[in-house]
Amino acid sequence: MAFGTHPDRTLLIKVGHVKDFSDVAGRHVIRISNSADKRNEIAERLRTAGCDVKTSGTDWLNTGDFNINRESKAENQKTKYKPI
């Protein structure tokens, strides 16, 4: 919805393995990771979009985990429901 009304102020961020879709073809999409470079890139893009981003200190560079472990998720799904 935000992309439809404010495409110039909308960030598209990929987490994990996501297939591109045609509606965003040609748009800049950021693939996020835990690296400081990617976090800085997102902060700068948010500033460009008009957001007041606070990057003082270093906590924001390592808080949260953006790594997706597909095997753990698949294994979790297998063991979630067991027949009685």
Backbone hydrogen bonds in HBPLUS format (Angstrom, degrees):
<---DONOR---> <-ACCEPTOR-->    atom                        ^
c    i                          cat <-CA-CA->   ^        H-A-AA   ^      H-
h    n   atom  resd res      DA  || num        DHA   H-A  angle D-A-AA Bond
n    s   type  num  typ     dist DA aas  dist angle  dist       angle   num
A0004-GLY N   A0001-MET O   3.14 MM   3  5.16 123.0  2.48  94.9 108.9     1
A0005-THR N   A0001-MET O   3.19 MM   4  6.53 150.1  2.28 150.2 157.2     2
A0006-HIS N   A0002-ALA O   2.73 MM   4  5.59 160.6  1.77 157.6 163.2     3
A0009-ARG N   A0006-HIS O   2.99 MM   3  5.40 155.6  2.05 114.1 121.9     4
A0030-ILE N   A0012-LEU O   2.87 MM  18  6.27 161.9  1.90 164.9 163.8     5
A0014-LYS N   A0030-ILE O   2.67 MM  16  6.02 160.5  1.71 150.8 157.6     6
A0032-ILE N   A0014-LYS O   2.92 MM  18  5.99 163.2  1.94 161.8 164.2     7
A0024-VAL N   A0021-PHE O   3.19 MM   3  6.16 164.4  2.22 129.5 133.0     8
A0025-ALA N   A0022-SER O   3.14 MM   3  5.10 168.6  2.15 109.5 112.1     9
A0027-ARG N   A0024-VAL O   2.94 MM   3  5.43 161.6  1.98 139.7 140.8    10
A0039-ARG N   A0035-SER O   3.15 MM   4  6.45 160.8  2.19 149.6 155.2    11
A0040-ASN N   A0036-ALA O   2.85 MM   4  6.00 156.5  1.90 150.7 157.0    12
A0041-GLU N   A0037-ASP O   2.92 MM   4  6.14 153.2  1.99 143.9 151.8    13
A0042-ILE N   A0038-LYS O   3.01 MM   4  6.28 157.1  2.07 147.9 152.8    14
A0043-ALA N   A0039-ARG O   3.00 MM   4  6.24 158.9  2.05 145.7 151.8    15
A0044-GLU N   A0040-ASN O   2.91 MM   4  6.16 162.1  1.94 154.8 158.8    16
A0045-ARG N   A0041-GLU O   2.97 MM   4  6.18 157.6  2.02 146.8 153.3    17
A0046-LEU N   A0042-ILE O   2.86 MM   4  6.06 152.7  1.93 150.5 158.0    18
A0047-ARG N   A0043-ALA O   3.00 MM   4  6.28 152.9  2.08 145.1 152.5    19
A0048-THR N   A0044-GLU O   2.94 MM   4  6.21 158.7  1.98 148.6 154.4    20
A0049-ALA N   A0045-ARG O   3.00 MM   4  6.23 138.9  2.18 137.3 148.2    21
A0051-CYS N   A0046-LEU O   2.91 MM   5  5.37 162.2  1.94 151.2 146.1    22
A0050-GLY N   A0047-ARG O   2.87 MM   3  5.08 157.5  1.92 107.7 114.6    23
A0061-LEU N   A0058-THR O   2.95 MM   3  5.42 152.5  2.02 114.3 123.0    24
A0062-ASN N   A0059-ASP O   3.11 MM   3  5.73 164.4  2.13 117.3 122.0    25
A0063-THR N   A0059-ASP O   3.05 MM   4  5.93 121.3  2.40 155.7 171.8    26
A0073-LYS N   A0069-ASN O   3.27 MM   4  6.55 161.5  2.31 149.9 155.0    27
A0074-ALA N   A0070-ARG O   2.96 MM   4  6.17 162.5  1.99 150.8 155.5    28
A0075-GLU N   A0071-GLU O   2.86 MM   4  6.03 162.0  1.89 152.7 158.0    29
A0076-ASN N   A0072-SER O   2.82 MM   4  5.94 154.6  1.88 147.2 154.6    30
A0077-GLN N   A0073-LYS O   2.96 MM   4  6.23 151.1  2.05 147.0 154.3    31
A0078-LYS N   A0074-ALA O   3.10 MM   4  6.39 149.0  2.20 144.6 152.5    32
A0079-THR N   A0075-GLU O   3.15 MM   4  6.42 156.2  2.21 150.2 155.4    33
A0080-LYS N   A0076-ASN O   3.00 MM   4  5.89 118.3  2.39 139.2 153.7    34
